[in-house]
Amino acid sequence: MLDMTEQTSKDATINKGQPIIRLEHIRRDFDTRGGHITAVDDVNFDLYPSDILCLVGESGSGKTTVARMAAGLLKPTRGQVFFEGRDIYEMNKKEFGEYRRAVQIIHQDPYASLNPIHTIGDMLRAPLLKHKICKSRAEATKRAGELLELVDCRPVENFIDKYPHQLSGGQRQRISIARAMTLNPRVIIADESVSMVDVSIRVSLLNTMLKLRNELGVTFLFITHDLAVVKYFAWEGNIGVMYVGKVVEYGRTPGVIGRSVHPYTRALAAAIPEADPDLTRSKEKLQLRSLDIPKLTELPSGCVFHPRCPYWIEGLCDTTKPKLIRIDEYREVACHAVEQAVARGEDPRDLAVTDQLANQLMRE
């Protein structure tokens, strides 16, 4: 089980109690025109109050499918989703409704996620009145104004009576965040929520979400393909690196980004742009054997990453699926080469050891 109780400091550990959301061995299959596919395979994690978990990986890695199952929008083919210790598919209608209100989503596209025929005020008032959080339209308008203030849409009168087409992309995404907060959620799932806005706007949006976490205790499941965003947003959180439906590395953000172990994670980390050109030039450049992601209908045998991996071991990686192994109390990795390094008593977090292993394997 992936455990999210670890702290940034190795000496700082606390008992966080029961997780808000737990995913146990979830799998999701689809029948498509191209054939049967497994979009997510045996993913586990615990999400505790005020945590940040980022799921990262290339397009098609299964990040959004995991997010939809965590939000109760998609039922797993196999496995269980728990909310505060209860299987969500064993809840009655009232309990399931409370769970769905506690878990809100911020979608990727700020241009498609807002209704063009409603004003911003209408969109914020509607859930407040429907769920009886506010008793009158006047009370709902006041609360809508507070939510706009919360996401830095000031002055409120410049936003509340406008339509989505009158706002910029960054402003629309702030409205999406405000709308997600109308029901006082405990968990927000942000699915590529800053990928469609200008780079100059991203940091501001990320700061707004961090404020919700730091001041209101909101828990975030953050979906992205950009490790640079993760480095900024989730430095005190956790990363689950996904590749074609599987988690290949999991751990605290500083460790995963600073000392990546799995070759796929190392390739992603090497692509993070640095402000200092000297740092960029000094970065380790991992050369993959191939840039092609396998089709979900034609997944390779054994380790699904082996056709691209420079460290692959013939007769092992191409025949046997690796399991997530815990290399220390803060890191789990699914890699045969790493597992062998651990068996030899080596520290796979040491990049020099990993490089030495890679050179040895390629010579053989």
Buried (B, 14 or more C-beta within 10 A) or exposed (E): EBBBBBEBEEEEEEEBEEBBBBBBEBBBEEEEEEEEBBBBBBBBBBBBBBBBBBBBBEEBBBBBBBBBBBBBEBEBBBBBBBBBEEEBEEBEEEBBEEBBBBBBBBBBBBEEBBEEEBBBBBBBBBBBBEEEBBEEEEBBBEBBBEBBEBBBBEEBEEBBEBBBEEBEBBBBBBBBBBBBBBBEBBBBBBBBBBBBBEEEBBEBBBEBBBBBBEEEEBBBBBBBBBBBBBBBBBEBBBBBBBBBBBBBBBBBBBBBBEBBBBBBBBBBBBEBEEEEEEEEEEBEEBEBBEEEBBEBEEBBEBBBBBBBBBBBBEEBBBEBBBEBBBBBEBBBBBBBBBBBBBEEEBBBBEBEBBBEBBEEBEEE
